[in-house]
Amino acid sequence: ILLREAGYIVYPVIRNKISAAIFESHGFNCRVGEITDQEAAPRLLANVDAVIVAAFAPWFRGPKPRPARHINEAIVRNSITYAPAHATVVYFSSIVAFGSDIGLSDLHWYGRTKRHLESFVKNECRGTDHEWYNLRLGLIYGPNQEFTNQFVDELQERQRVYFPVRPDRQTNVAHTVTLAETISQCVQQEFDPGTYGVVNQPQWTWSDLVECYLPETNVQYRPELTTDGTNAVVPQFKSLLGNILPAVDTYREILLSLLLYLPDWASTYVLHAHT
């Protein structure tokens, strides 16, 4: 919506007609089909100046680890192979891909997967006329963002909320307006191809975030708090912290990386029995 308001013609590429209905209700002309299908991809990407790769097949609620990896590679490969000549390619990575550079484990499955796909983007664009940008996105906040709405709704129902973090700690949050501006800069090729972190500038702190979304909530910052308690850390916030704080970069997330190297039957058993 923000890109359309900035003057771009946006074609959402959607896998099925049911999902496309949401975009069509907002006036978008969707292109329905699987980007992983070599016969469908040329039609889905015809006559565009830029391709934004936002699709991702997760391991934990979809295909098995190896098939999921192949799907993600096919998404990237076809998005580049069948993009018009000279079209800019923008890939949505994650700030988790920074790994140890921001205090997270380099073995975290999501970070490893995103780094692999970043390299895939770079290699696929090598020798072509496509300019490429890997955007390591922070936590995306703003209108129409489901997580933002869940986060606010959960916390507003509580009389008191303890945040297990310092109020002056940076959040690594990027709002939708920041993301739209960054995409526009990539499309216009205002900076060199490469890999970039995308967060609000200047960085928002946790107190900035709380004052914006929860101004009337009784909030207390408790960096020493590590376990859930009554009116303490809600599930959404704990999940959010898991992407940015090393304290909750759990062994589970690291062990998920190993599933890629197990036989499919074994990885399926581990996921179903121990997730």
Residue pairs with C-beta under 8 A, 6 or more apart in sequence:
1 26
1 144
2 176
2 177
2 180
3 10
3 180
3 183
3 184
4 10
4 28
6 180
6 184
8 184
8 187
10 28
11 28
11 29
11 30
11 31
11 48
12 20
12 23
12 28
12 30
12 31
13 30
13 31
13 33
13 35
13 44
13 45
14 20
14 23
14 30
14 31
14 32
15 32
15 33
15 34
16 32
17 32
20 30
20 32
23 30
24 30
31 43
31 44
33 40
33 41
33 43
33 44
34 40
35 41
35 44
35 45
35 55
35 74
35 75
35 78
35 79
36 71
36 74
36 75
36 78
37 78
38 78
38 82
41 78
41 79
41 81
41 82
42 82
44 82
45 51
45 79
45 82
45 83
45 84
45 87
46 84
47 84
48 83
48 84
48 87
49 84
49 87
49 88
49 187
50 87
50 88
50 89
50 90
50 183
50 186
50 187
51 79
51 80
51 83
51 87
51 88
51 89
51 90
52 90
52 92
52 183
53 75
53 76
53 79
53 89
53 90
53 91
53 92
53 121
54 92
55 75
56 72
56 75
56 92
57 63
57 68
57 71
57 72
57 75
58 68
59 65
59 68
59 109
59 256
59 259
59 271
60 256
60 271
60 275
62 68
63 71
64 264
64 267
64 268
65 259
65 260
65 262
65 264
65 267
66 260
66 264
66 267
67 264
69 113
69 116
69 260
72 113
72 117
73 117
73 120
76 91
76 117
76 120
76 121
76 124
77 120
77 124
79 89
80 89
80 121
80 124
80 125
80 128
80 130
80 132
81 124
83 89
83 130
85 129
86 129
86 130
87 130
88 130
88 131
88 132
88 133
88 186
88 187
88 189
89 121
89 125
89 130
89 131
89 132
89 133
90 132
90 133
90 135
90 183
90 186
90 187
91 117
91 118
91 121
91 132
91 133
91 134
91 135
92 135
92 137
93 114
93 115
93 117
93 118
93 134
93 135
93 136
93 137
93 195
94 110
94 111
94 114
94 136
94 137
94 243
95 102
95 136
95 137
95 138
95 139
95 172
95 197
95 198
95 199
95 243
95 244
96 104
96 108
96 110
96 111
96 114
96 243
97 111
97 114
97 115
97 118
97 136
98 104
98 111
98 136
98 197
99 105
99 106
99 108
99 111
99 115
100 106
102 172
102 244
103 245
103 246
104 111
104 246
104 249
105 111
105 246
105 249
105 253
105 254
106 112
107 254
107 257
108 249
108 253
108 254
108 257
109 253
109 254
109 256
109 257
109 259
110 253
112 257
114 136
118 134
118 195
121 132
121 134
122 132
122 134
125 131
125 132
125 193
131 186
131 189
131 193
132 193
133 186
133 193
133 194
133 195
133 196
134 194
134 195
134 196
135 179
135 182
135 183
135 186
135 196
135 198
136 195
136 196
136 197
136 198
137 174
137 179
137 198
138 171
138 172
138 173
138 174
138 197
138 198
138 199
138 200
139 147
139 171
139 172
139 173
139 174
139 240
139 243
139 244
140 147
140 173
140 174
140 175
140 176
140 179
141 147
141 148
141 173
141 174
141 175
141 176
141 209
141 213
142 148
142 175
142 176
142 177
143 176
144 176
145 176
147 236
147 240
148 213
150 236
151 213
151 236
151 237
151 240
152 213
152 214
154 234
154 235
154 236
154 237
155 161
155 213
155 214
155 217
155 234
155 237
156 214
156 216
156 217
158 217
158 231
158 234
159 218
159 231
160 217
160 218
160 219
160 220
160 231
161 214
161 217
161 218
161 219
161 220
161 231
161 232
161 234
162 219
162 220
162 221
162 222
162 225
162 229
162 231
162 232
162 233
163 206
163 210
163 219
163 220
163 221
163 222
163 233
163 237
164 222
164 223
164 224
164 225
164 226
164 233
164 241
164 247
165 206
165 221
165 223
165 241
165 245
166 206
166 221
166 223
167 205
167 206
167 207
167 210
167 221
168 205
168 206
168 207
169 205
169 206
170 199
170 203
170 204
170 205
171 199
171 203
171 204
171 205
171 206
171 208
171 209
171 244
172 199
172 203
172 243
172 244
173 199
173 200
173 204
173 209
174 198
174 199
174 200
175 200
178 198
178 199
178 200
178 201
179 198
182 196
182 198
185 191
204 212
206 221
207 221
210 217
210 219
225 232
225 233
226 247
227 233
228 238
233 241
238 248
241 247
241 248
242 248
242 249
242 250
242 253
259 267
259 270
259 271
260 267
262 270
